[in-house]
Amino acid sequence: MEKILPSSNLYSHPDKLLETHLVGVAKLAEFFCNDKLWPEQEILTGISRIIALSHDLGKATKFFQNYLKAAERDKERLKNQPETHHGLFSAVCAYYLVKELLTKKKNDVGYYPFFAFEVVKRHHGNLQDLMDEAILDDKDIKLLSKQLENIEKENFTVLTQHLFEAGLPIYPTKEIISQWVEEFQKELRVYKKILRDNRGEATGYLLLNLLYSILLDADKSDVVIKDVSHFERDTEGISTNIVDIYKATQPFQNSPINELRESAYKEVITREINPDKKLYSINLPTGLGKTLISLAFALKLRESVKNKTQSKSIPRIIYALPFLSIIEQNADIFESVIKASGITPYSNILLKHHHLSEVFYQKDKNEEFESDSAKIMIEGWNSEIIVTTFVQLFHTLISNRNKSLRKFHRLNNSIIVLDEIQSIPIKYWLLLRNILHLLSEKLNTYIVFVTATEPLIFENKDMVSLAEREKYFQKMNRVTVKPLLYKDMT
């Protein structure tokens, strides 16, 4: 018979028990991890669970509990007191719990405990320069000791029993945490030296952002959405051949341009796909229907990855464009394509996201989300096809900001289609090449460049070219150059 534990009588939010919130966030974090495939998946899933279970442990102090129960007129004063803050206390616990987990499993500890510390410390703010974070002064130690003293032992013991049952590697008692606090300055000094010697190896950047993103999404989602079932995907909602079905419904006339479009379409989608290749290029002249071609290819690639992984991994398609006007245009085309197959393009199938997007999310005919819940679902990119801006995408890729990084984990194991990529200023090309290479290598992300004017962000040998560009550019030559060099011109 399952043992029923008593309540800790500690709260994370006015109407939510602390253990309920921590376990709920851990379940969502694990759910988000299982949605993907990546190297070291088991370790990262375990670390994400520990981070989730410990991220609000500092709320167990009477300082925080009194703040929650206080009258509105006292709340602001109590909120600003250092003793009420829970980030640093929780972060120290997360550091040692992750270290304990990895030591037990005989894994290399590496940066992971320090990443757990930073992720938890900054989960209500933005990530900071790690060199500045690897410092704890005597004032911080004094505050941590004061907060620990202020925790009621009986309630905390019940809380940690709940968390141990949910996956913590040990019971973190007050005595153990006291020892952690005493040793922590020495631990950080080791990381300070390691960080100083680091010469810009960027894999750590991806892993830190990934862990941070999973915690942020799980934390915010647990508070507002609560039910894990809302995040379950409708991966069978769109089939691979929806573009073919749509084309069959359109009265395309026989003409030279339409023949070229059909030739380009067939060339791209009949090409054999090797799912081990991550970088693709569709380089065709303007007017040859690159929007439909790229969607059809992305769906075919998605199916190929699904078959290769035996349905363990089904990528989302993130379609990014530079301008709002063409986002609206392309989203309308995608909607028409989906509708042509008799599918209703609810938000969990097709999502449009930019700073002017309507805050509206509907999962089926019976389930329309309230505005706060809709915002969580939209900003978390909970959909199969996401049409978005370069700004949204690249601010997620290269950022330290909480709001931007929340959806970072959605990039993992996705297919990113970059339409009109030539509009990216040349000064960003090297940065973009490095970060996209890392993304494809480490996080199993597929990148498809779609352009009429292919920039040299990647060399041709690094990409799989999906169309024989010269054939189409020669036939679509619409410019005649007439040199007039024999007389002066003003």
N, C-alpha and C positions, 0 to 999 in steps of 0.2 A: 504493500500500500504506500502511495506517495506521501512523503512527509510534508505537512503544511506548516510553513514557518510563520511566526507571528509578524506583525507590522513593526517597523522600526520607529514609527511615529515621526520620521524625518521627511521633509518635503522638498522637492526640487522647484515646484511652482505652487501657487496657492491651492490648487485643487489636485495635485499629483504627488503621490509618495515618491521619495527619492529612488528607492529600489525599483519601482515600476518604470520610472523614466530611464534609469541606467540600463536595465535589462531590455526595455523597448528599443533604445538606441542601438544596443549591441545586436539585437535581432535584425534591425534594418541594415546595419553595417555589414553583417554577414550576408544578408540577402543581396546587397549591392555588390559584394565581392564575388558571390557565386554566379553573378550575371556575366562574368567575364572569364577570359583565360589569360594568364600571364606567367612569366617565369616566377618561381618561388611563391606560387599562389597560396599554398598551405600556410607558409610562414606569414605572408602579408595578411591573410584572412585572420590568423590567430592574433597578430599584432593589432589589427583594426578592432577586433573584439575586446582586447584588453584596454585599448584607448577609450573605446565607447563605455566600458564598464567603470572606468576610473575618472572620466572627464569632469564629473561634478562632485567628486568625493569631498571637496572643500566646503560644499553646502551643508555638511553634517555639523558644522560649528553652531553653537547657540547664537553667535553673532548673526549668521545668515538666517537662521530660523526665526529670530526676533525681528529681523528686517522683513521677512515674509508676512509675519503676523501684525506688523505695525500699522497704525492708522496712516492714512494717506499723507497727512501733514508732516509725519516723522520720516516717511520713507526716503525722501531725497537726501536728508541728513545722514541717515544710516547707510544708504547706498554708497555714499562717497567716503565712508570710513575704510581705511585699509584692511581692518579686521574682517569686514563683511565680504571682501573680494575672495573668490574661491579658485581662481585660475592657477596661481603659483603652487598652492598646496596640492591641488589635484594633479598638477604637472609633475611634481616630485614623486608622487605615488605612481603615476603612469610610467615614469622613467624606470623605477625599480621593479615594477610588476612585469614590464616588457623584458627587462634584463633577466628576471627570474624565469620567465617563460622560455627564452632562448637558451639559457644555461641548462635548464631541465631537458630540453630537446637536443642539447649538444650542437646547437647551431652557432655559426659565427655571429657575435653580438653586433659588431660594426657600428654604424651610425644609428641603428634602430631605436635604442633607448633614448638617445638625445633627440631624435625626430619626434618620438612620442611626447617627450617633455615640451618641445616647441609647439607641436600641434595642440596639445591640451592647454598650455599657457595662453595661446593666442586664439582660442576658438571663439572668443567674443570680439576679437579685434582683427588686425591684419598681421600677416607674418612679418618678422623683422630680420635684419641682418644677423645671421647666426653668430658671427664673431661677438656682437654686442650681447647676445643672449647667453653666451657661455660664461657669465659672470653672476655671482650671487654674493652680495656684501653682508656684513654682520647685521645690518638693519633688517634685511630679508630673513635671515636665520632667526632673529629675535621674534619677528612677526609670525613665522611658521610655528615656532615653539609656543607662542601665545595662543594661536588658533588651535593647535593640537590639545593644549591644556583645557581649552574651552569646549571640547567635544565630550558629550556624555557617553561614558564607556558602555553602558548597558545597551543604549540605542544603536551605537556604532557596531557593537558585536552582532546584533541582529541584522543590521544592514550588510555587513561583510559576509555573513552566512548566506544571505540571498545572492550576493555577487560571486561567492565561491561556487555555489550551486550552478550559477550561470556561466562559469568559465574562468574565474581568476585562478592563477596557479597556486596561490597561497592565501591564508587569512591574513590580511594586513591589520594587525592589532595596533593599539596606541604605542605599545612598547617598541614594536618593530619600526613603526613610522618615526618614532623619536630617534632611533638609531640611523635611519635613512637621512633625516634632517642634519644630524651631526656630521655625516660623511659626505654630504652632497657637494660642498665647496671643493673638496679634494677630487671628486668624480669629474666636476666641470672643468677643472684645470687640465685634466688629460685631454678633453675634447677641444679645449682652447688651442692646445699645441697641435692636435691633428688638423683642425680647421686652418690654422696658420700655414701648415705645410701643404694644404690642398692647392692644386694648381688648375682649378677650373674644370675638374671632371664633373659633367653635368647629370650623370645618372642619379646622383643623390637628390638633385633638384626635382626630378620627376617623381621619385619615391616619396619625398617630403610632401609635394603637392598632392599626390595621390592619397596619402594617409589623411592629410588635412581635409581634402575634398570629401572623402567618405564620411569623416566625422561630422563635418558641417551639414552635409545633406541629410544624414541620419538624424542628427540632433534637431534640426529645424523641422524635418518631416514628422518626427515623433511628437513634437509639441503641437503641430497644427493638424496633420493628417491622421496620425495615430495608427490606422489599420494598414498592415503590410500588404494586404490583398490589393489595395489601390495601385501599388507599384508593379503588380504582375503584368507582364507584357503580352500583347496580342501578336505574337510572332508569325502566326498563320494568317493574319488579317490581310496581308497583301501577297500576291503570288508573283513569280518571276516574270510572267508574260503579260502583265497589265498594260505595258506600252504597246505591244502588238495588238491587243484587244482594242485599245483606244484608236490606234491607227486604222484598224479595219472599219471603224465607225465614221471616219472622216472622209469627205468627198474630195480627196486629192486628185487634181487633174493631171493628165499626162503632159509633161513639159520637160525641157532639158534640165531645169533647176531641180524639179522633183525627182527626176531620174538620178541626178547626182546625190541628192539627199538620201534616197533609198540605197544607193550604192554604198555611201559612207556608213549608213546605219547598219547594213548587213555585214560590212567588213568588220566593224567594231564588235557587234554582238555575236558573230560566229567565231571570233578568235578564241582559241583554246586558252583557258585560264590556269595559271599555276599559282595556287594560293600562297606559295612561299615567297612570291614576288610582291613587294609592298608599294612600289611607286609606279604610277601609270600616267600616260599623257594622251589626251585627245586634242590634237592640233589640227584644226580645220578652219577654212575661211568662214567669215561671217555670213550667215544666211543659210547654212547647211543643216540647221536643226540640232545644234549641239546640246540643247537642253534635254530633248527627248533621248538623244543618243546616250548622254551621260547618265540619265536616270535608268535607262534600260541596262547599261553596263553595270552600274552600281548594284542593281537588283540581281543581276546574274552573278556578280562577284560575291554578293551576300549568300546566295544559294550554294556557291562553290565552297565557301568557308564553312557553312552549315554542314554540308556533306562530308567535308574533310574531318571535321571535329565530331561527327556523329551527333549533331544537334546540341552539343555542349556549348557552342559559341555561335550566336546569330547576331552579326554586327548591326548596329543602328546606322542609318545614313544621315550624315550631316552635310547639308548642301549650303555652302557659304558664297556670298556675292558681295561686291563692294558698295552697291548703291541701293537705297530703299525702293526706288522706282522699279528696278528690275527684280527685286525680291518679291514685290506684290505680283508682278507679271509672271514670274516663274512659279510662285505658290499657286496662282490661279490655274496654270497649265497642269501642275501636279494634281490639283484637286479634280480637274476634268478627267485626267488619266485614271485616277482611282474610281471616280464615279462611273466611268464607262464599263467597269467590271462589276457594277452593281454593289459596290462597297460604299458605305457612308464614311467620309473622311473625318471621323471624330478626332479630337486632339491627341489621343494616344496612338493614332495612325499617322497623322500629318499635323505638324506644329510649326507655326510661323513665330519667330522670336526676334524682335529688335526693340529699341527703346520706345517706339511709339505703338507697340503691339497692344491690342485690346486684352485686358485681363479677363480672359474667358477660357475655361477648360471643361470639356465634356467628354466623358469616357464611353457612354452609350446613351440610348434614348431616355433612360431612366435616371442617369447620374450626371448632374451638372454641379460643378464645385462652386462653393461660395468664394468671394473675391480673395480672401487670405489663402485659402486652400488652393485656389486656381493659380495664384502667384507662385506658391511653392512648387506646384507641378510644372508650370511653364519654365520658371528659372532653373529647375533641375533637369530640363530637357527630357521629360518623361514621354517619349514618343518614338515611333519607328523611323520616321523621316522628319528631320528638323531642317527648316529653311531659315537661315540666319545671315547676319552681316559679318564681314571680315572683322569689324570692331569687336563684336561679341566673341567671335572665335579666337582672335589673336590676344585679346585681353584675358581670355581664359588660359591660353597657352603660356603667356609671358606676363606674369603678374604676381603681386604679393597680397592682393586685396581679397578679403573675405567673400564679398558678393560675387566677384568674378570667378574665384576658384571653386566655388561650391559645385559647379558642374564639370570640373576638370576630369573627374573619374569617368564621365561619359565618353571622353575622347579615347579611352582605353578600349581596344578591340572594336573600333568603329571604322566606317568608311567615310573619309572626308573628301568631298568634291569641292575643289577650289575653282570657281568659275570666274573668268576675266582676271586671272592671277597677275597679268601684266600691269594692273593698276597699282600694285604694291610698289612704293618708292624704292629705288635701287639701294639706298643706304641700309635697308632692312634685309636684303637678300641673303647675306652671309648668316645672319642670326636665324633667319627662317629656314635656310638649308640645314643648319646644325640641329635646330629643335625638331624639325620634321623628320630628319634622319633618326634621331634618338627615339622619337615617338613611334616610328615604324619598327625600329629595332627592339626596343625594350618593352613597349606597351602594345605590340601587335596591332598597330593602326595602319590602315590602308589609305594612301593619298592618291587622288586622281586630279591631275591638272587639266583644265578645260580652257582653251584659248585659241584665238586666231593669230595672236602675236606672242609666241612662246618666249618668255624671258629665260636667261641662262641661270636660273636659280639652281637647277640641277643639270649636270651634264647628261647628254643623250644616252650614254652608256649606263647610267644609273637608273634609267626609267624604261618601262616597256611602252613603246609607241604603239598605239592601238589602230592608227590609220596611216596609210601611205600618203603623207601630206602633199608631196610634190604633185601627184596625180590630180588632186583637187585644186591646188593653188594655180596650176597651169590653166586648167579649164575655167577657173573663176577669175582670170586676169582681167581686171576692170579698169586698169590705169594705163594710159599712154603717156610716156615721157617724151617731150619735144624740146631738146636742148636749143636754146637761143643764145649762143655764146659769142657770136661774131660782132655784136655791137654793144655799147654801154647801155645799161638799164638803170633807171632810178625808181 
